[in-house]
Amino acid sequence: MHPPGADTVLVRHGDINTKSNTVKRYMEGLLAENLEAILEDRSVPGEVERRWSRLLIHTTEAAVEDATAAAADAFGVVSASPCLTVSTEKELILEALEETARARYDGGSFAVDARRADKDLPYDSEDLAREGGSAIWAAVADEFEPEVDLEDPDLTFGVEVRREGAFVSLEERSGPGGLPLGAQEPVIAMISGGIDSPVAAYEMMKRGSPIVPVYVDLGPFGGIDHEARAMETVRVLSRYAPNFDMQVYKIPGGETMSLLVEEMEEGRMLSMRRFFYRAAEVLAERVDAHGIVTGEAAGQKSSQTVQNLGVTSRATRLPVHRPLLTRDKAEIVAQAREIGTFAESTIDAGCNRVAPDRAETNARLKPLLEAEPEDLFERAEEAARNAELVEP
């Protein structure tokens, strides 16, 4: 919901503000570019303006809600509000609050959240909140009995006063936070087609790292439907990063999976992951990526005990990032629903068919090396060299 006449989106960021001025300017520039790309990708009219500690999207009232939704999907954005912009004169702000109340406030409790960034103005935030509340009360008192609730109001009138103008709003839509995409180096994202890996990829994107999506074709242990689910989750993720290349590297792994099933009983799931990591490392050199991100969580599966994660991680010299390491499954599922990847991830992973009857939960590296094929890493390196680049 927005005030009548709102044609501006006030975009707030958080972690960017902790940086030095030079880095802050650079990251604000990245965020502005990413906002412009999302607006263009979604055919939402809008012009992004950089202001110190804030960005503005100038649009039309007809498009202001769509522009706000687009801004709230951009990594680095803490919140976004569709706003009516007025002069910093207190009387004009109070008039805007009155008009907004008459048009949008139809009962329940309310509060005024006033913030003043320009300390040279002849009023402070407390003055504005108090007088704004009185103006809103007077505007609707003939229609119904208004109620003030400063703790948990049904409707909050926001006023943010900066040197260049005052912004009146009725909502503060939460964004993902983090850093703008492109602020960190790229990482390889292992996308399995399950629920966890797209969420892990999203979390790395939230910290500013573009992802290079990788899907390992498990041959008879995966299947067309499994691959289609993985590709669809990448398509969903690409909506958050339309100005970044999100083509998928498809690594052939079916032959090696068949070999592991034939030759190994205990530990084959760990050797499969070691194959994945070594292939990802070789591909990372090719695409200038600086880490590997997976959807693993400590103890979620038998192959993901802390002991096993240590053994599999030693297959690569690159850092293996596990953003979901301490997360419960219910939390991961909830986030998958929120970001839009859940519906396309609800299929049993092909690796379930690789799993042996007896799970290895406390692996040691030396016995595993003795059990797995001697040429496992050579196979992984060859598979990475034969990776096929496909559109998701």
Phi, psi and chi 1 to 4 in degrees:
 res  aa     phi    psi   chi1   chi2   chi3   chi4
   1 MET       -  142.4 -175.3  164.5   59.5      -
   2 HIS  -137.8  158.2   60.5  -90.4      -      -
   3 PRO   -65.0  150.2  -19.0   31.6      -      -
   4 PRO   -56.5  133.7  -20.9   31.3      -      -
   5 GLY    85.8    2.2      -      -      -      -
   6 ALA   -63.8  128.9      -      -      -      -
   7 ASP  -141.2   20.0   59.1    3.2      -      -
   8 THR  -137.0  141.5  -59.1      -      -      -
   9 VAL  -110.2  121.8 -179.5      -      -      -
  10 LEU   -88.9  119.0 -177.1   65.7      -      -
  11 VAL  -109.3  124.1 -179.3      -      -      -
  12 ARG  -109.5  139.8  -54.1  172.1 -172.7   87.9
  13 HIS  -121.5  166.5   49.8   70.0      -      -
  14 GLY  -123.2  -73.3      -      -      -      -
  15 ASP   -60.6  -26.6  -85.6   13.9      -      -
  16 ILE   -58.7  -34.0  -65.5  175.5      -      -
  17 ASN   -69.1  -13.9  -67.7  -34.3      -      -
  18 THR   -84.8   -5.3   67.5      -      -      -
  19 LYS   -88.4  166.4  -51.6  -61.0 -179.6 -177.5
  20 SER   -64.0  161.8   67.8      -      -      -
  21 ASN   -58.1  -39.2  -72.7  -16.7      -      -
  22 THR   -64.7  -47.2  -60.3      -      -      -
  23 VAL   -67.9  -37.7  173.9      -      -      -
  24 LYS   -60.6  -45.5 -178.1  176.7  177.6  178.8
  25 ARG   -61.1  -42.1  -78.9 -168.3  -68.4  -91.0
  26 TYR   -62.4  -45.9  166.3   68.7      -      -
  27 MET   -70.7  -34.8  -71.0 -168.8  176.9      -
  28 GLU   -63.3  -35.6  -75.4 -177.8  -26.8      -
  29 GLY   -63.9  -43.0      -      -      -      -
  30 LEU   -60.7  -44.9  -74.9  177.3      -      -
  31 LEU   -62.0  -40.9 -178.9   53.9      -      -
  32 ALA   -62.0  -43.5      -      -      -      -
  33 GLU   -61.8  -43.1  -69.2  174.3    8.9      -
  34 ASN   -67.0  -38.1  -64.9  -16.4      -      -
  35 LEU   -63.0  -44.4  -74.1  169.2      -      -
  36 GLU   -60.3  -39.9  -71.1  168.6  -11.0      -
  37 ALA   -66.8  -41.6      -      -      -      -
  38 ILE   -66.3  -42.6  -69.0  176.8      -      -
  39 LEU   -59.9  -45.8  -69.2  168.8      -      -
  40 GLU   -64.9  -42.3 -178.8  179.3   -3.2      -
  41 ASP   -62.5  -32.4 -177.3   64.7      -      -
  42 ARG   -98.1    8.7  -58.7 -176.1 -173.8 -175.9
  43 SER    56.4   40.5  -59.8      -      -      -
  44 VAL  -103.3  120.9  178.2      -      -      -
  45 PRO   -67.3  138.2   25.8  -33.3      -      -
  46 GLY   174.4  144.9      -      -      -      -
  47 GLU  -119.5  126.3  179.1 -177.8  -19.8      -
  48 VAL   -91.3  129.6  178.9      -      -      -
  49 GLU  -119.4  132.3  179.3 -174.1    0.2      -
  50 ARG   -89.9  127.2  -69.7  170.5   59.5 -176.3
  51 ARG  -125.3  154.5  -60.0  -83.0 -177.7   89.5
  52 TRP   -61.8  119.5 -167.5 -112.4      -      -
  53 SER    74.9   -2.1  -62.6      -      -      -
  54 ARG  -145.1  154.2  -66.1  -73.3 -173.6  -90.9
  55 LEU  -121.1  149.6  -76.7   85.7      -      -
  56 LEU  -119.9  140.2  -58.3  177.0      -      -
  57 ILE  -111.4  115.1  -59.9  174.5      -      -
  58 HIS   -91.1  122.7  -59.3  -69.4      -      -
  59 THR  -143.9 -153.9 -176.3      -      -      -
  60 THR  -114.2  161.0   63.9      -      -      -
  61 GLU   -61.8  -35.2 -176.3  174.2    3.9      -
  62 ALA   -64.1  -27.2      -      -      -      -
  63 ALA  -108.2    1.1      -      -      -      -
  64 VAL   -66.2  -33.0   74.2      -      -      -
  65 GLU   -69.7  -41.7  -66.5  -71.9  -13.6      -
  66 ASP   -65.6  -38.4  -71.1  -21.8      -      -
  67 ALA   -65.3  -37.5      -      -      -      -
  68 THR   -65.8  -43.2  -56.2      -      -      -
  69 ALA   -62.2  -39.8      -      -      -      -
  70 ALA   -64.5  -43.8      -      -      -      -
  71 ALA   -63.0  -36.9      -      -      -      -
  72 ALA   -71.5   -8.7      -      -      -      -
  73 ASP   -96.9   -5.1  -82.2  -15.5      -      -
  74 ALA   -85.0  129.5      -      -      -      -
  75 PHE   -63.6  135.1  -60.4  108.5      -      -
  76 GLY   103.4  -18.8      -      -      -      -
  77 VAL   -86.4  125.5  171.2      -      -      -
  78 VAL   -84.8  -42.4  171.0      -      -      -
  79 SER  -160.3  161.3   66.1      -      -      -
  80 ALA  -142.4  141.3      -      -      -      -
  81 SER  -132.3  130.5  -62.7      -      -      -
  82 PRO   -74.2  126.7   25.3  -29.6      -      -
  83 CYS  -129.2  152.4  -64.3      -      -      -
  84 LEU   -96.9  127.0  171.6   66.1      -      -
  85 THR   -99.4  128.5  -53.6      -      -      -
  86 VAL  -134.5  174.3  -62.4      -      -      -
  87 SER   -66.2  161.8  164.8      -      -      -
  88 THR   -79.2   -2.0   58.5      -      -      -
  89 GLU   -63.8  129.5  -66.6  177.7   40.7      -
  90 LYS   -58.4  -40.0 -175.5  169.4   63.0  175.2
  91 GLU   -62.0  -37.9  -69.7   72.0   17.7      -
  92 LEU   -72.1  -33.2  -64.7  179.4      -      -
  93 ILE   -66.5  -43.2  -63.5  172.7      -      -
  94 LEU   -64.0  -38.4  -62.9  178.5      -      -
  95 GLU   -62.5  -41.1  -73.4  178.0   12.0      -
  96 ALA   -64.5  -38.1      -      -      -      -
  97 LEU   -66.0  -40.9  -72.9  170.6      -      -
  98 GLU   -61.2  -47.2  -69.5  173.0   -2.3      -
  99 GLU   -63.7  -40.2  -67.4  172.9    7.7      -
 100 THR   -65.6  -41.7  -60.7      -      -      -
 101 ALA   -62.4  -45.0      -      -      -      -
 102 ARG   -61.8  -33.0  -78.7 -168.3  -74.9  -94.4
 103 ALA   -87.8  -29.7      -      -      -      -
 104 ARG  -121.9  -17.9  -60.2  -70.6 -170.1 -105.3
 105 TYR   -98.6  113.5 -177.8   26.9      -      -
 106 ASP  -126.9   24.0   56.7    4.4      -      -
 107 GLY   137.2  167.7      -      -      -      -
 108 GLY    87.0 -171.9      -      -      -      -
 109 SER   -92.5  159.1   59.1      -      -      -
 110 PHE  -143.2  164.7   80.9   94.9      -      -
 111 ALA  -149.2  161.1      -      -      -      -
 112 VAL  -115.7  123.0  177.4      -      -      -
 113 ASP  -105.9  101.0 -179.9    9.8      -      -
 114 ALA  -108.6  134.0      -      -      -      -
 115 ARG  -132.6  137.3  -52.0  172.2 -165.0  176.6
 116 ARG  -125.7  113.3 -175.8 -161.9   62.8  163.1
 117 ALA   -88.5  -28.7      -      -      -      -
 118 ASP   -88.0  105.6 -175.7   -2.7      -      -
 119 LYS   -78.5   -4.2  -55.4  -55.7 -178.9 -175.5
 120 ASP   -85.6   -7.3  -65.7  -29.8      -      -
 121 LEU   -72.3  151.5  -68.3  169.1      -      -
 122 PRO   -81.8   24.3   29.4  -35.7      -      -
 123 TYR  -150.8  158.5   56.2   85.6      -      -
 124 ASP  -113.9  179.6   60.3   22.5      -      -
 125 SER   -64.9  -34.0   56.6      -      -      -
 126 GLU   -66.4  -42.1  -69.3 -176.5    1.5      -
 127 ASP   -57.5  -45.9  -66.5  -25.9      -      -
 128 LEU   -66.3  -40.8 -165.0   55.2      -      -
 129 ALA   -65.7  -43.6      -      -      -      -
 130 ARG   -66.2  -49.9 -177.3  178.9   59.6 -104.4
 131 GLU   -71.0  -33.5  -64.6 -177.0   41.6      -
 132 GLY   -64.4  -40.6      -      -      -      -
 133 GLY   -61.9  -40.0      -      -      -      -
 134 SER   -65.4  -40.4  -62.9      -      -      -
 135 ALA   -64.7  -41.4      -      -      -      -
 136 ILE   -64.9  -44.9  -67.6  166.4      -      -
 137 TRP   -56.1  -49.4 -172.9  -68.4      -      -
 138 ALA   -64.4  -32.3      -      -      -      -
 139 ALA   -68.3  -27.5      -      -      -      -
 140 VAL  -117.3   -3.9  -59.6      -      -      -
 141 ALA   -59.9  -29.2      -      -      -      -
 142 ASP   -74.4  -18.3  -70.4  -18.5      -      -
 143 GLU   -94.7  -39.2  -59.1  -66.1  -32.7      -
 144 PHE  -161.6  171.0   59.1   88.5      -      -
 145 GLU   -88.3  105.2 -178.3   72.4   20.0      -
 146 PRO   -70.9  162.3   24.9  -30.0      -      -
 147 GLU  -137.9  131.7  177.3 -173.5  -11.3      -
 148 VAL   -94.9  130.6  174.6      -      -      -
 149 ASP  -141.0  104.2 -175.3  -14.7      -      -
 150 LEU   -81.1  -12.3  -58.5 -178.0      -      -
 151 GLU   -92.5  -48.7  -61.4  -62.2  -34.8      -
 152 ASP  -143.2   69.0 -173.4   24.8      -      -
 153 PRO   -75.1  153.8   28.6  -35.5      -      -
 154 ASP   -72.6  -30.2  -63.2  -45.4      -      -
 155 LEU  -141.2  130.4 -177.4   63.0      -      -
 156 THR  -113.6  125.2  -60.8      -      -      -
 157 PHE   -91.1  115.0  -67.5   79.3      -      -
 158 GLY   -96.6  138.2      -      -      -      -
 159 VAL  -134.6  119.1 -176.5      -      -      -
 160 GLU  -119.2  116.6 -173.7  163.0  -34.9      -
 161 VAL  -105.4  121.1 -174.9      -      -      -
 162 ARG  -123.3  172.7  -50.4 -169.1   71.7   80.1
 163 ARG   -57.9  -35.4 -172.1  176.1  -60.0  -84.3
 164 GLU   -86.9   -8.0   60.2  -86.3    9.7      -
 165 GLY   160.2  174.6      -      -      -      -
 166 ALA  -112.7  141.2      -      -      -      -
 167 PHE  -119.2  118.1  -57.4   90.9      -      -
 168 VAL  -104.0  129.9  177.5      -      -      -
 169 SER  -142.6  169.9   63.3      -      -      -
 170 LEU  -124.6   -3.3  -68.6  170.6      -      -
 171 GLU  -154.3  156.0   69.9  168.7  -44.5      -
 172 GLU  -128.3   98.2 -162.3  168.1  -53.8      -
 173 ARG   -82.1  125.5 -163.8  171.3  -54.6 -177.2
 174 SER   -70.4  140.1  -64.4      -      -      -
 175 GLY  -106.7 -176.9      -      -      -      -
 176 PRO   -74.8  -19.1   25.7  -33.4      -      -
 177 GLY    73.6 -156.3      -      -      -      -
 178 GLY    79.7 -147.6      -      -      -      -
 179 LEU  -121.1  154.1  -62.0  173.6      -      -
 180 PRO   -64.3  141.9   19.4  -29.3      -      -
 181 LEU   -60.5  132.2 -161.2   57.9      -      -
 182 GLY   104.6   -9.0      -      -      -      -
 183 ALA   -75.3  -22.0      -      -      -      -
 184 GLN  -119.5  173.1  -62.7  -67.7  -53.2      -
 185 GLU   -77.3  157.7  -63.2  -60.5  -38.4      -
 186 PRO   -68.5  155.7  -15.5   28.5      -      -
 187 VAL  -133.5  153.1  -66.0      -      -      -
 188 ILE   -75.8  128.5  -62.8  -72.3      -      -
 189 ALA  -111.1  114.5      -      -      -      -
 190 MET   -78.8  110.1  -52.8  -60.0  -64.0      -
 191 ILE  -104.9  115.2  -56.7  -65.1      -      -
 192 SER   -97.3  -17.0   67.7      -      -      -
 193 GLY    96.8   -3.9      -      -      -      -
 194 GLY   -92.9 -169.5      -      -      -      -
 195 ILE   -77.4  -37.5  -66.2  171.4      -      -
 196 ASP   -75.5  -45.3  -56.2  -28.4      -      -
 197 SER   -63.1  -38.6   58.6      -      -      -
 198 PRO   -65.1  -34.4  -19.8   32.0      -      -
 199 VAL   -66.3  -41.8  177.0      -      -      -
 200 ALA   -62.1  -42.2      -      -      -      -
 201 ALA   -60.9  -43.5      -      -      -      -
 202 TYR   -59.0  -42.4  177.4   92.3      -      -
 203 GLU   -64.1  -35.9  -74.5  -64.6  -66.1      -
 204 MET   -70.7  -37.7  -72.9  -57.9  -67.2      -
 205 MET   -61.4  -37.9  -64.7  166.7   73.9      -
 206 LYS   -61.4  -29.0  175.5 -179.5  168.9 -179.8
 207 ARG   -90.8   11.9  -63.7  -50.4  -55.7  171.1
 208 GLY    98.3   -0.1      -      -      -      -
 209 SER   -94.1  117.2  -74.5      -      -      -
 210 PRO   -62.5  148.0  -19.2   31.4      -      -
 211 ILE  -107.3  148.0   61.9  167.1      -      -
 212 VAL  -108.6  100.6 -180.0      -      -      -
 213 PRO   -69.5  136.3  -15.0   29.2      -      -
 214 VAL  -129.6  130.5  170.1      -      -      -
 215 TYR  -121.6  126.7  172.2   76.6      -      -
 216 VAL   -93.7  117.9  179.5      -      -      -
 217 ASP   -74.4  113.6 -178.9   -0.4      -      -
 218 LEU   -87.2    9.0  -59.2  178.8      -      -
 219 GLY    62.2 -129.6      -      -      -      -
 220 PRO   -65.9  -11.6   23.9  -33.7      -      -
 221 PHE   -96.2    1.6  -58.8   95.6      -      -
 222 GLY  -118.1  -94.1      -      -      -      -
 223 GLY   119.8  164.4      -      -      -      -
 224 ILE   -62.3  -43.6  -65.8  175.0      -      -
 225 ASP   -64.0  -39.6  -70.9  -17.3      -      -
 226 HIS   -63.2  -43.5 -175.7 -111.7      -      -
 227 GLU   -65.1  -41.0  178.3 -179.8  -25.2      -
 228 ALA   -61.4  -38.2      -      -      -      -
 229 ARG   -64.6  -42.4  -64.1  -63.6  179.0  112.1
 230 ALA   -61.9  -44.0      -      -      -      -
 231 MET   -65.0  -37.4  -63.2  -60.3  169.6      -
 232 GLU   -67.3  -37.0 -176.3   57.5   32.6      -
 233 THR   -64.7  -34.7   60.9      -      -      -
 234 VAL   -66.9  -38.0  174.4      -      -      -
 235 ARG   -61.1  -40.3  -83.8 -167.4  -74.5  -87.2
 236 VAL   -63.4  -46.0  172.6      -      -      -
 237 LEU   -61.9  -34.0  -69.1  173.6      -      -
 238 SER   -65.2  -21.7   70.9      -      -      -
 239 ARG   -66.9  -23.1  -64.2 -169.9   70.9 -117.5
 240 TYR   -85.2   -7.6  -63.5   96.9      -      -
 241 ALA  -146.2   58.8      -      -      -      -
 242 PRO   -67.3  -17.3   24.2  -33.9      -      -
 243 ASN   -96.7   14.5   50.4  -29.7      -      -
 244 PHE  -122.5  145.0  -71.8   82.0      -      -
 245 ASP   -70.1  121.7 -176.0    4.4      -      -
 246 MET  -121.1   29.1  -66.8  -76.9  -84.6      -
 247 GLN   -65.1  151.9  -66.8 -176.0   94.4      -
 248 VAL  -104.4  133.9 -180.0      -      -      -
 249 TYR   -89.1  117.9  -76.9   89.4      -      -
 250 LYS  -100.5  113.6 -179.5  179.3  171.8 -178.4
 251 ILE  -100.0  126.9  -66.4  177.2      -      -
 252 PRO   -72.1  125.3   25.8  -32.6      -      -
 253 GLY  -136.4    1.8      -      -      -      -
 254 GLY   -61.0  -42.7      -      -      -      -
 255 GLU   -64.0  -42.3 -174.1  177.6  -46.9      -
 256 THR   -68.2  -37.3  -60.8      -      -      -
 257 MET   -62.1  -42.0  -66.2  -52.4  105.3      -
 258 SER   -61.1  -39.7  -63.9      -      -      -
 259 LEU   -65.0  -43.1  179.1   64.6      -      -
 260 LEU   -62.4  -41.6  -67.6  177.3      -      -
 261 VAL   -64.8  -38.3  170.0      -      -      -
 262 GLU   -68.4  -43.9 -101.9  180.0   50.5      -
 263 GLU   -99.3  -18.3  -65.0 -167.8   -3.3      -
 264 MET  -123.1  146.6  -63.7 -177.0   69.6      -
 265 GLU  -111.7  -84.7 -179.1   58.0   28.9      -
 266 GLU   -68.4  137.0  -69.3 -174.1   20.5      -
 267 GLY    90.3   -3.0      -      -      -      -
 268 ARG   -65.6  -31.5   78.0  165.0   71.3  127.7
 269 MET   -66.0  -34.4  -65.5  -63.7  -67.9      -
 270 LEU   -70.8  -40.7  -53.1 -174.4      -      -
 271 SER   -65.7  -34.0  -66.9      -      -      -
 272 MET   -61.6  -45.0 -179.9 -173.1   74.2      -
 273 ARG   -66.3  -37.0  -69.2 -174.9 -178.6  -82.5
 274 ARG   -63.2  -38.4  -75.3  162.6   52.7   77.9
 275 PHE   -59.7  -46.1  172.6   85.6      -      -
 276 PHE   -58.1  -48.6  -70.4  175.5      -      -
 277 TYR   -66.2  -41.5  -67.0  160.1      -      -
 278 ARG   -66.9  -39.2  179.1   52.8   65.4   95.5
 279 ALA   -63.1  -41.0      -      -      -      -
 280 ALA   -64.2  -37.4      -      -      -      -
 281 GLU   -63.4  -43.8  178.7 -177.1  -64.5      -
 282 VAL   -64.2  -42.3  172.5      -      -      -
 283 LEU   -66.0  -35.6 -174.5   60.1      -      -
 284 ALA   -60.2  -38.2      -      -      -      -
 285 GLU   -62.5  -36.6  -65.8  174.6    2.7      -
 286 ARG   -70.1  -36.5  173.8  173.3  157.6 -170.3
 287 VAL  -108.0    6.7  -60.5      -      -      -
 288 ASP    60.2   48.0 -165.6   28.3      -      -
 289 ALA   -98.5  157.9      -      -      -      -
 290 HIS  -123.6   18.2  -62.9  -97.1      -      -
 291 GLY   178.2  174.9      -      -      -      -
 292 ILE  -125.4  132.9  -57.6  167.4      -      -
 293 VAL  -115.5  133.9   57.9      -      -      -
 294 THR  -130.9  166.3   78.9      -      -      -
 295 GLY   -94.7   20.5      -      -      -      -
 296 GLU   -69.9  145.4  -65.6  164.1  -54.8      -
 297 ALA  -132.6  138.2      -      -      -      -
 298 ALA   -57.2  120.3      -      -      -      -
 299 GLY    78.8    1.6      -      -      -      -
 300 GLN   -67.5  -37.3 -172.8 -176.7  112.5      -
 301 LYS  -128.7  164.6  -62.6  178.7  179.7  178.2
 302 SER   -62.0  -30.8   58.6      -      -      -
 303 SER   -79.0   -4.6   60.8      -      -      -
 304 GLN  -114.9   27.1  -64.0  176.1   22.9      -
 305 THR   -66.3  160.0   63.6      -      -      -
 306 VAL   -58.7  -40.6  170.9      -      -      -
 307 GLN   -60.5  -46.0  174.2   70.8   22.5      -
 308 ASN   -67.9  -37.4  -73.3  -11.0      -      -
 309 LEU   -61.6  -36.8  -66.9  178.3      -      -
 310 GLY   -64.9  -39.8      -      -      -      -
 311 VAL   -68.3  -45.0  168.8      -      -      -
 312 THR   -69.3  -33.7   53.9      -      -      -
 313 SER   -63.8  -23.5  -65.0      -      -      -
 314 ARG   -76.8    0.9  -68.0  172.9   69.2  176.9
 315 ALA   -77.5  -11.7      -      -      -      -
 316 THR  -137.3  152.9  176.4      -      -      -
 317 ARG   -88.2  -11.9  -66.4  163.2  -64.6  179.5
 318 LEU   -79.5  151.5  -70.8  176.9      -      -
 319 PRO   -67.2  137.1   22.6  -31.9      -      -
 320 VAL  -101.7  110.9  180.0      -      -      -
 321 HIS   -89.2  129.9  -57.3  -67.6      -      -
 322 ARG  -126.9   81.1  -62.2  179.9  172.6   99.1
 323 PRO   -61.4  -21.9  -17.5   28.5      -      -
 324 LEU   -98.1   12.8  -48.8 -176.4      -      -
 325 LEU   -50.2  -42.5 -173.9   67.5      -      -
 326 THR  -106.9   12.6   62.3      -      -      -
 327 ARG   -88.0  143.9  -56.5  -90.2  -69.7  -83.3
 328 ASP   -77.6  153.9  -69.7  -18.0      -      -
 329 LYS   -59.3  -40.0 -171.8   67.8  174.2 -174.4
 330 ALA   -60.7  -37.5      -      -      -      -
 331 GLU   -64.9  -42.2  -65.4  177.9   76.4      -
 332 ILE   -65.5  -43.7  -60.8  168.9      -      -
 333 VAL   -61.8  -42.5  168.4      -      -      -
 334 ALA   -61.6  -41.3      -      -      -      -
 335 GLN   -70.1  -36.9 -172.7  173.2    3.1      -
 336 ALA   -59.6  -40.4      -      -      -      -
 337 ARG   -64.2  -42.0  -67.8 -177.0 -173.5  -82.6
 338 GLU   -65.1  -41.4 -177.7 -179.6  -14.9      -
 339 ILE   -88.4   -7.8   66.4  177.4      -      -
 340 GLY    95.8   10.4      -      -      -      -
 341 THR   -98.4   -8.7   58.1      -      -      -
 342 PHE   -63.7  -47.2  176.8   79.1      -      -
 343 ALA   -59.0  -33.1      -      -      -      -
 344 GLU   -91.0    2.3  -57.7  -56.0  -26.7      -
 345 SER  -110.3   -4.0  -60.4      -      -      -
 346 THR   -85.9   70.9   49.1      -      -      -
 347 ILE  -145.0  143.9 -175.6  173.1      -      -
 348 ASP   -62.2  132.6  -72.5  -22.2      -      -
 349 ALA   -65.6  144.3      -      -      -      -
 350 GLY   -59.8  -28.5      -      -      -      -
 351 CYS   -66.5  -15.2   59.7      -      -      -
 352 ASN   -60.5  -29.9  -72.0  -14.2      -      -
 353 ARG   -80.7  -12.6  -63.1  170.4   57.6 -163.1
 354 VAL   -85.9  -25.3 -176.5      -      -      -
 355 ALA   -60.1  134.2      -      -      -      -
 356 PRO   -77.1  168.4   28.9  -34.2      -      -
 357 ASP   -64.2  -37.2  -66.2  -26.2      -      -
 358 ARG  -109.3  119.9 -178.6  179.8  174.3 -173.7
 359 ALA   -83.2  145.1      -      -      -      -
 360 GLU   -95.6  116.8  172.4   63.6   80.8      -
 361 THR  -111.7  -10.4   59.6      -      -      -
 362 ASN  -139.1   58.1 -165.6   32.0      -      -
 363 ALA   -70.8  152.4      -      -      -      -
 364 ARG  -118.9  144.2  -64.5  -68.1 -172.9  -88.5
 365 LEU   -64.5  -45.8 -176.9   59.3      -      -
 366 LYS   -60.6  -50.7 -174.8  177.3  178.2 -178.7
 367 PRO   -60.7  -34.3  -22.9   33.4      -      -
 368 LEU   -66.6  -42.8 -174.8   63.8      -      -
 369 LEU   -60.8  -36.5  -68.6  176.0      -      -
 370 GLU   -71.1  -28.3  -68.6  172.2   -9.0      -
 371 ALA   -88.7  -33.4      -      -      -      -
 372 GLU   -80.7  159.6   70.7 -174.7   16.5      -
 373 PRO   -55.8  138.0  -24.9   34.3      -      -
 374 GLU   -62.5  -29.2  -68.1 -176.9   -1.9      -
 375 ASP   -98.2   23.4   65.2  -16.1      -      -
 376 LEU   -57.9  -46.2 -177.8   68.6      -      -
 377 PHE   -71.2  -35.3  -76.2  175.6      -      -
 378 GLU   -62.1  -40.3  -72.7   81.1   -2.6      -
 379 ARG   -62.0  -42.2  -73.3  172.2  168.1  -87.3
 380 ALA   -63.6  -43.4      -      -      -      -
 381 GLU   -65.5  -39.4  -68.6  161.6    7.5      -
 382 GLU   -66.8  -40.7  179.4   66.4   18.9      -
 383 ALA   -61.7  -40.0      -      -      -      -
 384 ALA   -65.0  -39.0      -      -      -      -
 385 ARG   -66.2  -25.8  -72.7 -168.8  -73.1  -90.4
 386 ASN   -97.1   12.2  -68.8  -32.5      -      -
 387 ALA   -59.1  138.6      -      -      -      -
 388 GLU  -104.6  131.6  176.9 -172.5    2.7      -
 389 LEU   -88.8  119.6 -166.3   58.3      -      -
 390 VAL  -128.4  152.6  -63.5      -      -      -
 391 GLU   -77.9  134.4  -69.7  -71.6  -17.9      -
 392 PRO   -69.9      -   26.0  -33.5      -      -
